[in-house]
């Protein structure tokens, strides 16, 4: 089966990517997963300067997902360019670099230095994390405003080569995600990464206080999947020609197929990696089997299928529920 998929001018070997922040900068995940066999590895968000992140505790388990308030910790752009990007290039890994900033200027400077790096060869995309707080707008995240998100995308687009996809990573914590997606597309985004975590809060039953030092955090994992699928479906309906990397609670090939039929071009695996770092190859194998079982020759055959009339899709017998079996 031909598993390749296209994001703008770039062809990925397959549609499975890692999600930012769940595999470090590659070294941490490499003992468990062959990074070169991924469609692409997405780095943790790279900021201009080193950041310690928020104080602990900054991770809390919930009944159906993980709540985190990491605060984008990392060694900063200099260390990434000197140490991490050359390591990824040396291991033949296709790389999507997630970038963040507290101002439009910081985003543009990071993108410009990435483009000028002698180790830039493995970069197949730049993911623009517009969930960062906008220091110039009272700390509101860029993704909360179509104009602010578009400003960031336009600045990054202008700093790197046209053939390198710019992917805006959007937040579900907005009233109308399709409007923000349209603004990013108009500003030059090659595609979108949907979605970032959704804001949540957990209470520590022992202390009866918020479980995280930052009080609220971002919820990921299985609880996020219906929200993510809704966002992918809405955005694909509004801009069907725009590539989407869909992710949120993907743990199986069947989960990945749901994102494709909702309108995603590719799929990212995130929280699952934290308890099963070898999951990507299994999920890719399961996705290939799920496509073949439905007579599909490539992932593109499934993209957007949920938007078509039922009579236009493959006729698959729906498994009976336990209630139906006993009635």
C-alpha positions in Angstrom: 0.0 0.0 0.0 1.2 3.5 -0.8 1.0 5.3 2.5 2.5 8.6 1.4 0.7 11.9 1.9 1.4 15.5 0.9 1.5 18.6 3.0 2.0 21.4 0.5 5.2 20.8 -1.6 6.4 18.1 0.8 5.6 14.4 0.5 5.7 12.4 3.7 6.4 8.7 3.6 3.3 8.0 5.7 0.6 10.0 7.5 1.7 9.3 11.1 3.5 12.1 13.0 4.4 12.6 16.7 2.7 15.5 18.5 4.8 18.3 19.9 6.0 17.9 23.5 5.5 14.1 23.8 8.8 12.9 22.3 11.2 15.6 23.5 13.6 16.5 20.8 14.0 13.0 19.5 16.7 11.4 21.6 14.2 10.5 24.3 11.9 8.6 22.0 14.5 7.0 19.7 15.3 4.0 21.9 11.7 2.8 21.5 10.6 4.0 18.1 12.5 4.2 14.8 12.1 7.9 14.1 13.1 7.5 10.5 10.0 5.4 9.9 7.6 8.2 11.0 6.0 10.5 8.5 7.7 13.1 10.6 8.9 13.7 14.1 7.5 16.9 15.7 9.9 18.6 18.2 8.9 20.1 21.6 8.2 23.8 21.1 11.4 25.7 20.6 11.5 29.2 22.1 14.0 31.9 21.5 15.6 31.7 25.0 16.0 28.9 27.6 12.9 28.5 29.8 12.5 26.6 33.1 8.8 26.3 32.6 6.3 26.4 35.5 7.1 25.1 39.0 6.0 21.6 39.9 3.5 20.0 40.2 2.8 20.5 36.5 1.2 17.1 35.4 -1.9 15.5 36.8 -3.7 12.4 35.7 -7.5 12.6 35.2 -9.9 9.7 34.6 -9.7 10.0 30.8 -6.7 12.1 30.0 -3.6 14.0 31.2 -3.6 17.5 32.5 -0.4 19.5 32.1 0.9 23.0 32.7 4.5 22.6 31.6 5.0 26.3 30.6 7.1 25.4 27.5 10.4 24.4 29.2 13.4 24.0 27.0 17.0 25.0 26.4 16.1 27.6 23.7 16.9 28.0 20.1 20.7 28.2 20.3 20.9 24.7 21.9 18.4 23.3 19.5 20.4 24.5 16.5 23.7 23.4 17.9 22.8 20.0 19.4 19.3 18.7 18.6 18.7 19.5 14.9 22.1 18.1 13.8 21.4 15.0 15.8 18.0 14.5 14.0 19.7 15.2 10.6 22.3 12.6 11.4 19.5 10.0 12.0 17.7 10.6 8.7 14.6 11.9 10.5 11.9 14.1 8.8 11.4 16.9 11.2 8.5 19.3 12.0 9.9 22.0 14.3 7.4 23.5 16.7 8.1 27.1 17.4 6.8 29.5 20.0 7.2 33.1 21.0 5.8 35.8 23.2 5.7 38.3 20.3 5.4 38.2 16.5 9.0 39.4 16.2 10.2 36.4 18.3 8.4 34.0 16.1 9.9 35.6 13.0 13.4 35.5 14.4 13.2 31.9 15.3 11.9 30.9 11.9 14.6 33.0 10.2 17.4 31.3 12.1 15.9 27.9 11.4 15.9 28.6 7.7 19.5 29.8 7.8 20.8 26.9 9.8 23.3 24.6 8.0 21.4 21.7 9.6 18.0 22.7 8.2 17.9 19.9 5.6 15.6 17.5 7.6 13.0 20.2 8.3 9.8 19.3 6.4 7.6 21.8 8.2 7.4 24.5 10.9 4.5 24.2 13.3 3.5 27.6 14.7 2.3 27.2 18.3 -0.1 30.1 18.5 -1.3 29.0 21.9 1.6 31.0 23.4 0.6 34.0 25.5 0.9 37.2 23.5 3.0 39.6 25.6 1.8 42.5 23.5 -1.9 41.8 24.1 -2.2 41.4 27.9 -1.1 37.8 27.8 -3.9 36.5 25.7 -2.9 33.7 23.5 -2.4 34.5 19.8 -4.8 31.7 18.8 -7.7 33.5 20.5 -7.8 36.2 17.8 -7.9 35.6 14.0 -5.9 38.8 13.4 -3.2 37.9 16.0 -2.9 34.3 14.8 -2.6 35.6 11.2 0.1 38.1 12.1 2.2 35.3 13.5 1.7 33.0 10.5 2.5 35.8 8.1 5.7 36.6 9.9 6.9 33.0 9.9 5.8 32.5 6.3 7.9 35.5 5.3 11.0 34.2 7.1 11.4 30.7 5.6 11.5 29.2 2.1 8.1 28.9 0.3 8.6 25.1 -0.1 8.7 24.5 3.7 5.1 24.1 5.0 4.0 26.4 7.7 1.4 24.7 10.0 -0.6 26.8 12.4 -1.4 24.8 15.6 -4.8 26.0 16.8 -6.5 25.9 20.2 -10.0 24.5 20.6 -10.7 27.0 23.3 -12.2 29.5 20.9 -15.8 30.3 19.8 -15.3 29.6 16.1 -12.1 27.7 15.1 -13.0 27.8 11.4 -12.8 31.6 11.4 -9.3 31.5 12.9 -8.3 28.7 10.4 -9.4 30.9 7.5 -7.4 33.8 8.8 -4.3 31.6 9.0 -4.8 30.2 5.5 -5.2 33.8 4.1 -2.0 34.7 5.9 0.0 32.0 4.1 -0.4 28.8 6.3 0.2 25.7 4.2 -1.8 23.7 6.6 -3.1 23.4 10.2 -2.3 21.2 13.2 -5.5 20.5 15.0 -5.7 20.6 18.0 -3.8 21.9 20.9 -4.9 20.8 24.4 -8.2 22.1 25.9 -8.1 24.0 29.1 -9.0 22.1 32.3 -8.5 21.9 36.0 -8.1 19.1 38.5 -8.5 19.2 42.3 -6.1 17.3 44.6 -8.5 15.4 47.0 -5.8 15.4 49.7 -5.1 19.2 49.8 -8.5 20.3 48.3 -6.5 22.7 46.1 -5.8 22.8 42.4 -3.5 19.8 41.5 -1.3 21.9 39.3 0.9 24.8 40.4 -0.5 26.8 37.5 -4.1 26.0 38.6 -5.4 25.3 35.1 -3.7 23.2 32.5 -4.1 21.6 29.1 -6.1 18.3 28.8 -4.9 15.7 26.4 -5.5 12.0 25.8 -8.7 10.0 25.1 -11.1 12.7 26.5 -9.8 15.1 23.9 -10.6 13.0 20.8 -14.2 13.9 20.3 -13.3 17.6 20.6 -10.4 17.3 18.1 -12.6 15.4 15.6 -15.2 18.1 15.8 -12.6 20.8 15.1 -11.1 18.8 12.2 -14.6 18.2 10.7 -15.6 21.9 11.0 -12.4 23.2 9.5 -12.3 20.7 6.6 -15.9 21.6 5.8 -14.9 25.3 5.7 -11.5 24.8 3.8 -11.5 21.3 2.3 -8.4 22.0 0.2 -6.2 22.9 3.2 -4.1 20.0 4.7 -4.8 19.2 8.3 -2.7 17.2 10.8 -5.3 15.9 13.2 -4.5 14.7 16.7 -6.1 14.2 20.1 -6.2 10.9 21.9 -5.0 8.8 19.0 -4.0 5.4 20.4 -5.0 2.9 17.6 -5.2 2.7 13.9 -8.9 3.0 14.1 -8.5 6.3 16.0 -6.2 7.5 13.2 -8.8 6.5 10.5 -11.4 8.6 12.3 -9.3 11.7 11.9 -8.7 10.9 8.2 -12.4 10.5 7.4 -13.2 13.7 9.4 -10.9 15.6 7.0 -7.3 15.2 8.2 -4.5 14.6 5.8 -2.2 13.2 8.5 -2.4 12.2 12.1 -0.4 13.0 15.2 0.2 10.7 18.2 0.8 12.5 21.5 -0.2 11.4 25.0 -0.1 7.7 24.0 3.7 8.0 23.7 4.0 8.7 27.4 2.9 5.2 28.4 3.7 3.4 25.1 6.6 5.0 23.3 6.7 2.2 20.8 3.1 2.9 19.7 3.7 4.7 16.3 4.7 1.6 14.3 1.7 -0.4 15.8 -0.7 2.4 15.0 0.6 2.8 11.5 0.3 -1.0 10.9 -3.3 -0.9 12.3 -4.2 2.0 10.1 -2.8 0.2 7.0 -4.9 -2.8 7.9 -8.0 -0.7 8.5 -7.6 1.0 5.1 -7.1 -2.3 3.3 -10.1 -3.9 5.0 -12.2 -1.1 3.4 -10.7 -1.5 0.0 -8.7 1.7 0.1 -5.3 1.8 -1.6 -3.9 4.9 0.1 -4.7 7.2 3.1 -6.0 9.9 0.7 -8.9 7.7 -0.2 -10.3 8.1 3.3 -9.7 11.9 3.7 -13.0 13.7 4.2 -15.1 10.6 3.7 -17.4 11.5 6.6 -18.5 14.7 4.7 -19.8 12.7 1.7 -23.3 11.2 1.5 -23.4 7.7 3.1 -24.1 6.1 -0.3 -20.8 7.5 -1.7 -18.5 5.7 0.7 -17.5 2.1 1.1 -20.3 -0.1 2.4 -19.0 -1.6 5.6 -21.2 -3.7 7.8 -21.5 -2.0 11.2 -20.6 -4.2 14.1 -23.7 -5.0 16.3 -23.7 -3.6 19.8 -24.2 -5.8 22.8 -27.7 -4.4 23.3 -28.6 -5.4 19.7 -27.1 -8.9 20.1 -29.3 -9.6 23.1 -32.5 -7.9 21.9 
